[in-house]
Amino acid sequence: MERIRAFEETARRAAVEEGLVLGAIHLSIGQEAVAVGLIESLRRDDYITSTHRGHGHTLAKGADPQAMMKELLGRAGGCCGGKGGSMHIADFGVGMLGANGVVSANITIAAGAAHGVKLLGGDQVVVCFFGDGAANRGPFLEGLNWAGVFDLPILFVCEDNRYSASTLTAAMTSGNVAGRARALGLRVTEIDGNDVEELAQVAAEITARIRETGQPEFLHALTYRLDGHTYFDPATYRPEGEAERMRAERDPIARQRELLFEAGLSVAELNTVREAARDEMAAALEAARAAPWPDEASVFDDVQDVGSPAMEAF
């Protein structure tokens, strides 16, 4: 969790103070426990899909922070060659099938990946992260229905941070998100999304069950986004004092530090972890800042051109 926060705080400084980040970045500060707790139980060959707020998931799955930082800066050596940026960051080498700038689009991609696992006879688990706002879009119904009909090895994880961009989710969502998953026949677990230890324990149980049964499940994790929707969003739509109160009471890193302190770790030991994470991400930014731009000759690499479909279609 410290590494994820350090990465995002470093990326935000690179964007705000130096103008180095190309395009918008969406920070998951305050939501780190979901990424860490859920991915703790996964193998390297398991798969995840993410949202436009995907740095934490990508880092927790094992991606190289230097390659991630280069991607945010649009540099050669980035996870996607500097072409994807923050909202489409991916690393197939660690099973991270991609963040997605289109809300809910990753749900059907995850269902397709899980169907592929089943057809190939594998025992991998697919974990699909999405926000509460995605529950109001078509792919949510389509993806969950497909997974339920075909018994696919997938865990749908709703990171409910209470806001859909700048709108309170409760003001635009009828009923309960978890209730929608139940109506589609999925086994549902509701959990405190800021308790990393509980998340890790429950996720281990769920992923083991999915690996054994091959059947989909749904996890509703209630968390909170401490920053705005994007790094430049002041979040003035939130009630005055709400973010400060949540930071004081619900910050997953602060909560875990307190638990570790009570368990016998010293403040100095805890601060050593934090400083190591900050040093790591500062080095990642320095490497990204020094990296060259992609070669102009590579602009059309990875672009697929299958020609006109007319001949095949007619």
URGIRA-V836304 format. One line per field, one symbol per residue. ss: DSSP state (a for helix, b for strand, c for the rest). psi: psi as a letter, one per 30 degrees, with the letter a starting at -180 (. if undefined). burial: b if it has 9 or more other ideal C-beta (glycine too) atoms within 8 Angstrom, else e. A space follows every 10 residues. Layout:
# URGIRA-V836304
ss: ???
psi: ???
burial: ???
This chain:
# URGIRA-V836304
ss: caaaaaaaaa aaaaaacccc cccccccccc caaaaaaaac ccccccbbbc ccccaaaaaa ccccaaaaaa aaccbccccc cccccaaacc baaacbcccc ccccaaaaaa aaaaaaaaaa cccccbbbbb baaaaacaaa aaaaaaaaaa cccbbbbbbb ccbbccbbaa acccccaaaa aaacccbbbb bbcccaaaaa aaaaaaaaaa aaacccbbbb bbcccccccc cccccccccc caaaaaaaaa caaaaaaaaa aaccccaaaa aaaaaaaaaa aaaaaaaaaa ccbccaaacc ccccccccca aaac
psi: eeeeeeeeee eeeeeeffhf kjlkkjkgkf geeeeeeefe flleglllla afigeeeeef fglkfeeeee eeghlkfleh ggfeaefhkl jffggjgklk fjkfffefee eeeeeeeeef glglkkkjkl lefffglefe eeeeeeeeeg ikikjkjjjj gfkjcgkkef fgjkakeeee eefggkkkkk ljggjeeeee eeeeeeeeee eefgkllkkj jjakjfalel fgjfhffkkk feeeeeeeff jeeeeeeeee efffkleeee feeeeeeeee feeeeeeeef kllkkffgeg kgkkjgakfe eee.
burial: bbbbbbbbbb bbbbbeeeeb beeebbbbbb bbbbbbbbbb bbeeebbbbb bbbbbbbbbb bebebbbbbb bbbbbbbbbb bbbbbbbbbb beebbbbbbb eebbbbbbbb bebbbebbee eeebbbbbbb bbbbbebebb bbbbbbbbee bbbbbbbbbb bbbbeebbbe eebeeebbeb bbebebebbe bebbbbbbbb ebbbebbbbb beebbbbbbb bbbbbbbbbb bebebeeeee eebeebbeeb bbbbbbbebb beeeeeeeeb eebbebbbeb bbbbbebbbe beebeeeeee eeeeeeeeee eeee
